[in-house]
Amino acid sequence: MEFQINIFALSSLIIVSIGLLRVSTKFGIPSLLIFLTIGMLAGSDGVLGIPFTDADLAQKVGSIALAFILFSGGLETDWSKVRPILGKGISLGTIGVLLTCLIVGTFTVYVLHFPPVVGYLLGAIVSSTDAAAVFNVLRTSNTGMKKELTSLLEFESGSNDPLAVLLTTTILGFVGTSSPSIESIAKEIIQQFSLGILSGILFGYIIYRGMNRIKLDYEGLYPVLLSASILFVYSATELVGGNPFLAVYIAGMILGNRSFVHKRSNVRFMDGIAWLMQIIMFLTLGLLVFPSKIPAVVGIGFAFSIFIMIVARPLAVFLTLIGTKIPWKEKVLISWVGLRGAAPIILATFPFAKQLPESEMIFNLVFFTVITSLLLQGATIPFVVRLLKLETPLEQRASYPFEFENKETSGTQLLEFIVPYGSASVGKFVYELDFPENSLITLIYRGDSHIVPTGKTKMEDGDVLLVLTPPGAENEIRTILSKMKDKKETIAS
């Protein structure tokens, strides 16, 4: 009977969470905040009083969920958009994390008067932006911004967890009789990153080859195979001493930038799984919280949170990006979108395993910081984008009425192209586009409509084109579409 009650409670919480997503979108409240709130209301100290105090289980659930979220994020990351910002993204994911840890730790020790180990441990725990929070807010805020900025923010949040985990575990290593040496810390960091990257690349290609070469009779087995592969990459990388979060993100990015069997349906499936994992993760972490203990950390928590948002994150971003050509307005936006989410809460459960006396205080303080970040930063991202005048037209995500398999052995492939705003192609008929030979526009996605084009169909800003084209012609098509109108032509039109 107890099992049925638990299943009933879990399914009900998930259904309620999904149902409240419309409220989130309508009022600009980050959906992750809703999930956390529902978890708190359902927990031991909440309305439903569901008993849950297992920090170790919450950590394991959160880690697996984060692996699926990172893989899904990597799967939808366009390498052509990541390549120009790769260096900046790596810098933010490493130097930025380290600077944030040091700045926050120093403030916590010398201003808030925490013991050094606790202060710098708090700095490490909140040093990374959260992939789940950033992916979620950027894709549900209905606000457009430069693709380079979106790609940079998503890449940073997907790749900066490894160093935050390493910093947290390293500082915890100073708790007890034996402390790690500088040499062992450096060796651990190099090992985690190098093996994480190598594992991600290797397993990404293996999954890609396997998905295309295995001949399954049932299409429904491909998502099952993909899900098992994520767990395999995560566990295998951890077993060899690499960072599993970095590995699954890279594996997802490698697979997502290649054609594989039933790609569109698998990407949709993984998007749904990522949403489910976000809900389960935040519900679980919400259940672990005792709301009655939060008021005790409100005063210090508010000072801690505001310092991270107003001082630590911007300072780390501006110092990390010194020498780059990123305008100051974009640096301000990057600073503001440094959301804290599930990752810090998961890391805040680590001190419990070390039986640190301050474990409960650390967890409550980090939880309050996450809530503050989602409320003040997450909910105001659209406003800040408009305030800094960095808003761009929102790109439509196309939904097609059919499935097409791009196979390695095929002489043609079906690819998606977007007509940029201000493109010289806008206003031209299809027959005037001068696309490569044997390239055919099969469908145009315009707003909520699907248009089967003829030679006399005119291009419009933001059109999403499905083009059947031979391999190697995609760069020429992108060049044609990305050519902008000159100023005289724009004024005349």
N, C-alpha and C positions, 0 to 999 in steps of 0.2 A: 504493500500500500504506500509506503514511504517513497519508493521509486516512482510510482505514478504521480504522486503529489509534486515531486521535484521536477519531473518532466512537464507537468501542467504549469508549474510556476515559471520555468525557463521559457517555454513556448509562449506563454502569455506576455512575459516581459519583452520578448523579441517582437511580437506582434504589435504591442503598444509602442515600442520604440520606432518601428517602421511607420506606424500610423501617425506619429507625431512629427515625422520628417517634413510634412507639408507645413506645419507650424514653423519649423526651423527655416524653411525657404521663404515663407511669407514675411516673417519678422526679422530676418537676417541673423538669427541665433545659430551659432555653430551646432550642427547636429550632434557632434561628439559631446557637447555639454549636456544635451538632452539625455543621451545614453548614460552619462555619469550620474546625472540627477536621478534618473529612474532607478539605477543601481543603489544609490544611497537611500532612497525612499523605501526600497524593498529590503534593505539589509537589516542586520541585528538591531540597529539603533533607529530604524525607520518605521514606517507605517505597517508594513507587512511582517517585519520582524524575522526575516529569513536568517538563520544563524550561519555566519561564514566568517571565520577568522584565520583561514589557512593561507598565510602569505606565500609559502612555498608553492602551493598549487596555483595561486594567482600569478606568480612569476612564470611558471611553466606554461600556463594557458596564454598569458600575454606574449611570451617569447614565440610560441608557435603561431599565434595569430599575427604577430608582427612580421614573421617570415612570409606568410601568405600575402600580407598587405604590400610588403616590399617587392615581392615577385610580380604582383599585379601592377605595381607602379612602374617597375622596370619594363614589363611587357608592353606598356603603353607609352614608353619614352622613345621618342624619335631621335635616333643617333645623329641624323643630319642637323638637328636643332641643338643637340648636346655638344657636338664637336667644337663649335666656336666658343663655348663657355666652359669647356672641360677643365682648363687650368684654373679658372676662377672657382669652379665648383669644388675641385680637389682642395684648393687653398682654404675655402670656407669650411670644408668638412674636416680639416686637420688643424691648420694654424688657428682658424676661427674658434674651433672647439677648445683648443688648449688655452687660448687667450681668455675666452669666456670663463673657463674653470679658474684660471689664476686671478682674474679681476673679481669675480664673485667670491672666491675663497678669501682673498685679501680683505674685501669689504666685510665679510661675515666674521672673520677673526678679529680685525682691528676696530671695526665700528660696532658690530653687534655683539662682540666679546664672546664668541664661541671658542671652544678648544680648537687648536690648529687642525687636528685630524677631522673633527666634525665639520669645521668650516670649509676646508678644501674638499671634503667628501660631498658636501652640499653643492659646491661649485662644480664638481665632476658630474653629479647626478643631473643637474639642470643645464649642462653645457651644450647639449645637442638640441637642434630643432626636431620636432617629431614628424616622421613621415606620414603617419595616419592623419594627423591634424592638418598638415600642409596640403597633402593630396586632397583631403576632403573639402577644406575651405576653398581652395583654388577652383575646384570643379563644381562647387555648389553655390558660390557667391554671385553667379550671374554677372560677373564683372570681367571685362576684357582688359588685358594688359599685354605689353610687348611679349612675343613668344620667347625671346631671349631671356627675359626676366622670369617668366613662368618656368622655363626649362632649368634655369640656374637655381631657383628656389626648390624645385622638385628634386633636382640632382643632389643639391646640398643635403636636403632632409633625408634622402634615401641612402646617402653615403656617410653621414656623420655619426651614426649610432655606434659603429665599431670603436672609435677612439673614446667615446663617452663611457662605453662598457669597460674598456681597458683602464681608463683613468679611475673609474669607480672601484674596480677589483684591486687595482694597484694600491690605492690609498687605504682600502680595507686591509690590505696585506700588512700595513703598519700597526694594525690592532693586534696585540698579542706579544709573544716573546721574541719571535724572529721577524725582522723587517727585510723587505727585498732590497737588493743593491741597485744602484743606478744601471749597472751593466745588465742585470737580469731584467730590469724594466725595459730597457732599450731593445734587448733581444726578444722579449715578449711582443713588443709593439711591431717590430719588423716581421716576426713570424706570423702574427695574426693577420697583418695586412697583406703580406706576400702570398701566404697560403690561401687567404680569402679570395684574393684577386685571381690567382691561378685556378683555384677550384671553380670559381664562378665561370671563368672562360672555358675551361675544360668541360664541365658538366653542361654548360649552355650549349656547346656544340654537340655534345653527345645526345642531349634531349632533342635538339633540332634534327639530327640525323635519324634518331630513333623514331620520332613522330612521322617522318616522311617515308621511312623504309618498312616499318611494321605495317602489315596489312590486316587490319581488324575488321571483322564482319559487321560490327555494331558501332555506329558513330558515337553512341553514348559512352563507350569505353575510353575514348580519347581524353575527355576531361578527367576521368578517373586516373588514367595514366599520368597526366600532367600534375594532378594533385599529389600523387605518390612520389613523383619526381622531385617536387618541392621539398617534401619531408626528407627524401633521400639526400638531396644536396645539403640541406640544413644539418642533418645528423652526421653525414660523412665528413663534411668540412670541420665540424666541431671535434670529431674523433681524431682527425689528423693535426689538430691544433691551430686551424685557421679560424677566421671570424665568419660565422655562418650567415649573419645578416648581410654582410658585404657580398658574400658568395651568391646568395639567392637573388639579390638585386641585380648583380651583373649577369647572372644566368638568365633572368627574365628579360633584361635589355638585349642580350644577344639573340634570344629566341624571337622577341618581338620585332626585331629589325630584319627578319628573314621570313620567307614564305614557307608555311608548313600546312599540312593537311588540316582542313576545317578550322583555319586560323580565326575567322571572324566569330564563329560560334564558340570557340575555346576562349577567345578574349572576353566575350560577353559573359561566359560562365565564370571566368576568373574575376571579373568585375563584381559579379554577384557574390562570389565567395569572399572577396575582399570586404564588401559591405557587411556580410554576416560576421566575419572575423572582427571588424571594428566594433560592431554591436556587442558581441560576446565579450571581447576584451574590456570595453569600457563598462559594461554591466558588471563584470567580475570585479574590476578594480573599484567600482562604486560600492559593491556589496561589502568590500573589505574595509570601507571607511566607516568610522563612528562619528556622525555629524555633531554629536554633543561635545566631542573633544576638539572640534575645529575652532570654536570661539577663543580657546586658550592661546592660539597662535595667530589670531587675526592681526594684532598690532604689529608684531615682529614680521609676520607674513606679508603684510601690506608693504612695509619698508623693503623687505627682501625682493618682492615681486616688482615693485616700481623701479628699484635700482637695476634689476636685470633688464627691464624694458627700456628705460630711459638712458641708462649709462653703460652697463656692461655689454649688451648686445650691439648697440650702435658703435661703441668704441672698438669692439672686436672686429666688426665689419669694416669700419673705415681704415683701421690699421692693416687688416688682412688685404684689403683691395687697394692699398697705396701703390701708385704706379700704373694702375689700370686706367682705361679710358671711360670707365663707367661714370656718368654724370652724378653729381651729389644728390640730386632728387631720387635717382634710382637706388643709390646707396641707402638713403633714408627709408625707402620702401622696403628694401631687403632687410633692413634692421627691424622694421615694424612687423614684417611677416615671419619673424623668428618665433613661431608658436611653440609652446611647450604642450605636450599631450601625454600619450600613454607611455612612451619610452621613459621619461623621468619617474613616473609612478612605478613602473616595473623595476627600475634601478633602485628606487627607494625601498623596495622589499629586500634588497641584498643585505643591508645591515642586520636584519632579523636573523639571518643564517650565522652571522658572526656574534650574535647575542650582544650587540652593542647596547649599552644602557640607554642611549639616546634614540634608539631605533624608532620608537613610536612617535617621538617628537619630530624626527626627520621625515617620516612618512606623512604626518599631518601637515607639516610645513610645505613639503613638495606638492601635496595634493591641493592645498590652498593656492599655491603659485600657479598650478596648471589651470585651476578654475579662473583665477584672475586673468591669466594670459588668454584663455578662450573668450572670456567676457569682454575684456578691454581691447585686445588686439584682434582676435578672430571676428568679432562682430563689427569692427570698425574698418576692416580692410577695404570694402568698397568706397567708404567715405575718404579714406586716406589716399587711395588711388586717384579719385577725382580731385581732391585737394591739391595733390602734387601735379595734376594735369598729365597723368601717365595712362589715362584710360584709352583703350583702343576698341574698335568694334569687336564684339564677341563672335568668335568663330563658331559656326554651327558644327555639331557633331552629327555626321550623316548616319541615317538608318535606312538600310536598303531592303527592298522586298525580295531579294534573292541571295543565294550563296554561290560564290565562285571559288574554285580551288586553283591557286597558283602552284603548279607543279614544276619541279626542276627540269623534267623532260619535255615540257611544253614549249612551243615556239612563241607563245604569247603570254602576257600576264595582265591582270586587271589591277590597276593602280588608282589611287585617289589623289587628286590635285585640288588645291584651293585657289580660286582667282582672288589675288590680294586686292584690298581696297586701294584705288588709285592706279590699278594696272592699266597699261596701254591696250590690253585685250578687251577691257570693258567697252561695251557698245559695238563691238565687232560681231559679224555673223560667224557662225562656225566655219564656213568655207574660207573665211579670210584669215584664220589663225595660223596657217602655214605649219601645221603639225608635221612631224616626220611621217614618211611613207608607211602605210599599213597601220597607222595609229587611228583609232576610232573612238569618239566620245559616245559611250553607250547609254549614259544616264547623267542627268544633271539634278543635283539635290539643291533646291532653292527654297529657303524657309522651311515650311513643313510639306512642300510639294516635291513630287518626283516628276521630272520632265524627260520624255524621250525626244532627244534633239533631232532636228533636220538641218540641212545646210543653211537655212534662213533663221535659225534660232540665235538670238543675240545674247552675248555674255553680260552678266551683271556682277556688281561688287559682291564678294562673298560666296559666289557659286562654288559648289563642290562638284567636281567632275570625276566621273568614273571612266577611265580611259583604258581600252584594250590596246595594248601596244607591245611590240617586240622588245625583248630584253636589251638594255643599253640605251633606249631612246628616252628614258625618263628625265635625264639631265637636260636634254634639249627642250623638252616640254616645260620643265620648271623655268628654264631661261626665258622662254617665250612669255609665260604667264607672269613672271616676276619683273619684266620690263615695265617701268613706270612711265606714265604720261609726263611729257615735259611741261613746264609752267605755262607756256603759251597755249598748249592744247587743253590744259586744265581750266584756264580762264575762259577759253572759247566755249568749252562744254558747260 
